[in-house]
């Protein structure tokens, strides 16, 4: 069954259309080292529920900012990493403008670095301050000692000095912290040097460097002037920006208005099922704004689902992925959704590796960022399982995980919505497909019905949705597998009506349904109808999917199978080779599907009777299977079996048995002794013996097949009837007619029960049973069964049918065997009337029937009437077969005999000679047919020579003498339990003497032989130059005949016999050479 997974609505829309503020975190730059990315930093925006963390290696982050537009201010509530502080202490209190394009920079510095640098600065500054304080104190003390200042002034200046020292000490701590937090990456080269000088306490150099920039007062004046100019410019800029913003808003509104119009036109076109127009408008909207996630998603979804344009769908999905990564972050659920959708598209393209890669990406992200029982996690397990299950049974593990989650979701009805229901329906559908592929149809239909109930609940009007059509397809496939073709066709047509209306007539899903319908017609043996639908499917698939897609290969395989059934083997080989090329390209040379393609091509050549080619492909399949499966796998046994069939067909029976036995060894080991495959193999072995005419062994193996199949299938299965048929035929061929009849009667009981008593196959069995009774010469029973067969055939076929004519002929033969010539004649004439009407008056079968009627008249002694029919038959035969055909020769003999019976010896001789000439061309000189022809000539010459009333008697005497100079009498020893054979005689001998008759006698040898029947007799024989005499009390066990020899050969025979005879008088027991 074709694997068809429901993917409708699996392209899940991205629900949140939030913008994101991207950014990065780094450490503060140092004098000789740039800042480095900082990971693991927790960042939280005021008003947002969740915090985000910076990437461990890149330091990047993305904060979801719902309903934010560029320029909107936001405040950070917290930026935290253990052991770090913000370089800018006011960073959290500052407002930051939102930007979807410009990343936010956050600079942090290690607390250990702050403390270390701050301590170094404080220590240097305090040391310098202490040094300066002591110098000033020393100077003040000197002034007091030299009386340059008074005591009062000294006390006042000392107090000022101490106060300054205390104030400077407090200022040092503040300045040290500020310089310790400095981000050197934000300073130009000169300011970096100034800062380093201050930190290191080289304040004079720092001051000098500052002065090198220019007069500080002038710089302040210039700065204030520039500020005024900038304020004016900013005012003008604000006005311009306001105008620009207004224009932007107008443009955005206009774009949104156009986008809505495009979507509306798309919806209108879709409601009219104008798929191409709908696709045009949805694509145009996607191009209108290439950063809009919704537009890209909806374009990708529509092109996938309605147009099956996987290439374009992938184009928009890739664009969607790029946008999602920019607006969110790499491991977000939104990016996972896009990966999931892309996996679905790749799977539809038959790109297994890519499908698995992207589906797994989606699964890993979802497991990381979502709850383990989230519907999206369930969906990812489902999709990964689907991809794997197409090639490996391990996919069931993923399905089971998805199923566990789905059951938990359904139990929590509070959180279920239509979107979740559709995901669960999709899962149930896929599980249904998987069960059906394993031929567990009841399980399959159980899950299909579950899916159908959920979809109807979620979608409403079931006739408007592709999902329902898909389920109709799948349910149809189950009925097809169960051979309920009418129900299957009903569901397929329901699906087709929906799909053609919604998707158009050139969609791959429509092609799948065409394939299903084609399969049904094929199963019903309506092959032309099947081809019509399969070719429709192929045209769609090649046009939409490309000529290298796996589905195209499957369609070629299907079409090839139909051609095989039609006997169009060359076309079949072409199709299977095209499929093989695609499969190899897709899967490589070492894959089981490649082996299966080899098998199909092998079967086609086998049916063509091109056995070397069949063997070549079967061997290729075997090699591939052995490499992939090992040498003891049941599939390898199947290949051995097929190779055995080829050898059997080539009459290489020993080779065939070698392969059959290999297959049997594997199957008994892997499948057990009671298995249908093993039973079929016994059937093949039986057939092999049957073809060798080794009927006992054939019967033995058919009996083994019968025992297994009766136990598995029951005693009334059609396969059992077929075995009974073969056993009946075998025992008939062995002359065991009663046993043969027993098996035919067993088959008859099954057929009557399965087919009814009035069926043509039942009539055939009556025929076979009648043939058995005929062979036993039980003519009343024969007639009884022929009449039963006749009643059925006349009722079902009518009286004017060729099969009825054939049965009339058999009944005629039966009456002929009883010498009831009037009834024989009546049935032959009935046969003739049907044949003339149906076949025309110049058909070969008409000629044969006329010949048969001629035979009856001849048997009744009416040679004139016999000649009338013989001549009519001859006119047909000479016209249809020609004058030199063996069948024509038989009729010449019959005409010759009719003339012979009428005493018309000249005409008889003429026709006998015509027949003999044909036999000589067709057969060897030693053939029994030529011998019998010579006997006819001999008898005609002999009788004409002795018929006193025949006017040409003297002429015939002369002709007879000439004839006898070139004729020798022969005795062919019969094989078996005959006296001659028991004496060791074998082959063909010349007859030299037979009691009183010898080679020189002129009397009729055959009349003389008749006179000796039942009496003792002595016969003298010659072979290979040796003459021997043999005495028999009664029967001899030889077939008498004539052989043409040259005149010299005849004279030599006479001479040899005379010499032997002369010596035999002296030594009667001797053999003479």
ABEGO torsion letter per residue (X at the ends): XBBBBBABGABBBBABABBBBBBBBBBBBBAABBBBBBBGBBBBBBGBABBBBBBAAAGBBBBBBBGBBBGBBBBBABBBBBGBBBABAAAAABBBBBBAABBBBBBBBBAAAAAAAAAAAAAAAAAAAAAAAAAAAAAAAAAAAAGABBAAAAAAAAAAAAAAAAAAAAAAAAAAAAAAABBAAABBAAAAAAAAAAAAGBAAAAAAAAAAAEBAAAAAAAAAAAAAAAAAAAAAAAAAAAAAAAAAAAAAAAAAAAAAAAAAAAAAAAAAGBAAAAAAAAAAAAAABAABAAAAAAAAAAAAAAAGBAAAAAAAAAAAAAAAAAABBAABAAAAAAAAAAAAAAAAAGBAAAAAAAAAAAAAAAAAABBAABAAAAAAAAAAAAAAAAABAAAAAAAAAAAAAAAAAAABAAABBAAAAAAAAAAAAAAAAAAAAAGBAAAAAAAAAAAAAAAAAAAEBAAABAAAAAAAAAAAAAAAAAGBAAAAAAAAAAAAAAAAAAAEABBAAAAAAAAAAAAAAAAAGBAAAAAAAAAAAAAAAAAAAEAABAAAAAAAAAAAAAAAAAGBAAAAAAAAAAAAAAAAAAAEABBAAAAAAAAAAAAAAAAAGBAAAAAAAAAAAAAAAAAAAEAABAAAAAAAAAAAAAAAAAGBAAAAAAAAAAAAAAAAAAAEABBAAAAAAAAAAAAAAAAAGBAAAAAAAAAAAAAAAAAAAEAABAAAAAAAAAAAAAAAAAGBAAAAAAAAAAAAAAAAAAAEABBAAAAAAAAAAAAAAAAAGBAAAAAAAAAAAAAAAAAAAEABBAAAAAAAAAAAAAAAAAGBAAAAAAAAAAAAAAAAAAAEAABAAAAAAAAAAAAAAAAAGBAAAAAAAAAAAAAAAAAAAEAABAAAAAAAAAAAAAAAAAGBAAAAAAAAAAAAAAAAAABBAABAAAAAAAAAAAAAAAAAAABAABAAAAAAAAAAAAAAAABBBBBBBBBEBBAAAAAGBBEBBBBABBEABBAABABBAAAAAAAABGBBBBBBBBBGGBBBBBBBABBAGBBBBBBBBBAAAAAAAAAAAAAAAAAAAABAABBBX
